[in-house]
């Protein structure tokens, strides 16, 4: 038994020994019934938050949502943490994110407030028994994502569930229950009330998973895609041109090997006509992506066609491009798009071969001369510095100069000093 699973058993055992009801809950139960190893374990109990802290000790616990009945219990070493939540029902979700209040309740009532039937089950690890008040086992067997109770009500409570339904259906390769799918279509426009960070996190999980094409397809047919990514609208029409754009982007994304989020998103949006680096930056700001994620996506969009004709580039231009830290993503994007469009791979293969056969020190050697060197040799800082240094760098990359003295002589000559 793994350390995290053993600790999750120990938490239940300790709560039971103190006279409380306690079960595993949520996603870990779903994964166990699917024969998968849970990523983490959650425990649901009738113990109140303060009772959980008293039982395990304040040094071993942390209140991560005490007002909602949630306490984090720290395990030893590699065991990690277990989230312990008190059985509860919830008040109205006035902000579409969290309830205004909670009322501690029973396992049956707690199950009814959860999102989807496959996530609404409990498991007794001491008796190896499933407690299922929402027909979650039947939906697992039918491979169905179904909201618990009224799907519109579940989605009004937390509108991120609109995207979570898509993610579960795609990653588990399950079908969407028709009533649940209809509710997503009805409420698709309301996804925008969810924080950008939460939306982005769901998409990161979807687009880096092997099922990313199915996630995009489901998001498109339920109307979510156009509200999260309005940039995709040219691909979502019913005419032949829109279908062609969609198929090209779809095929390109399908060909990406072990992609990171930024690469998938840049590759997919690269198929949108007239899509620009400026539009990409606007999108990244809207989703509140990190600076590094934004820089990577924007650079990929800005340089999407930069390897066209690479076999004919001057060495300085080629080396500058291939020295960029995001160039492998650029080549992966170019390769998949060429494959999808049936275009020749000549320039991609040339760049890949050059990178493979040329030492990094030749592609991107340390500069021979710097701005400080120019100042020490009597040149005044100004706009000319950049062009002088770039000229020296080009000459170095093209193997026309190889020493500091040669670089200085070139620069001074360009500056009219010799």
CORMOSUL-V299429 format. One record per pair of residues at least 4 apart in sequence whose C-alpha atoms are under 6 Angstrom apart, sorted by the first residue. I is the first residue (numbers start at 0). GAP is how many residues later the second one is. Records with the same first field share a line. If there is no record, write none. Layout:
I: GAP + GAP
This chain:
2: 76
3: 75
11: 10
12: 4
14: 5
15: 4 + 5
19: 27
20: 24 + 25
21: 22 + 23
22: 20 + 21 + 99 + 100 + 101
23: 18 + 19 + 98 + 99
24: 4 + 17 + 18 + 19 + 97
25: 93 + 94 + 95
26: 92
27: 10 + 13
29: 88
30: 5 + 7
31: 4
40: 41
41: 40 + 41
42: 41
43: 40 + 41 + 42
44: 41 + 42
45: 40 + 41
46: 4
47: 38
48: 20
52: 4 + 5
59: 13 + 14
60: 11 + 12 + 13
61: 9 + 10
62: 8
63: 7
64: 5
65: 4
68: 16 + 17
69: 14 + 15
70: 12 + 13
71: 10 + 11
72: 8 + 9
73: 7
74: 4 + 5 + 6
86: 17 + 18 + 19 + 20 + 23
87: 15 + 16 + 17 + 22
88: 13 + 14 + 21
89: 9 + 12
90: 8 + 9 + 10 + 11
91: 7 + 8
92: 5 + 6 + 64
95: 61 + 62 + 63
96: 61
110: 9
113: 6
114: 32 + 33
115: 30 + 31 + 32
116: 17 + 19 + 29 + 31
117: 18
120: 11
121: 8 + 9
122: 6 + 7 + 8
123: 4 + 5
138: 4 + 5
142: 31
143: 30 + 31 + 32
144: 31 + 32
145: 31 + 34
146: 4
150: 29
151: 31
154: 4 + 6
158: 32
160: 4
161: 22
166: 4
167: 4
168: 4 + 5 + 6
169: 41 + 44 + 45
170: 40
175: 5
183: 4
184: 37 + 38
187: 35 + 36
188: 38
195: 91
202: 4
203: 57
205: 6
206: 5 + 54
207: 52 + 53
218: 5 + 6
219: 5
224: 4
225: 4 + 7
233: 8
234: 7 + 10 + 11
236: 5
245: 4
246: 4
247: 92
248: 19 + 22
250: 89
251: 84 + 85 + 88
254: 81
261: 35
262: 4
265: 4 + 31
266: 66
276: 21 + 24 + 25
279: 18
280: 17
283: 4 + 5 + 10
293: 4
294: 4
299: 4
309: 37
310: 36
312: 5
314: 4 + 83
315: 78 + 81 + 82
318: 4 + 44
321: 5
322: 41
330: 4
337: 4 + 5
344: 4
348: 4
353: 4
359: 4
360: 4
367: 36
373: 5
374: 4
387: 23
391: 15
394: 5 + 6
395: 4 + 5
400: 5
411: 5
412: 4 + 5
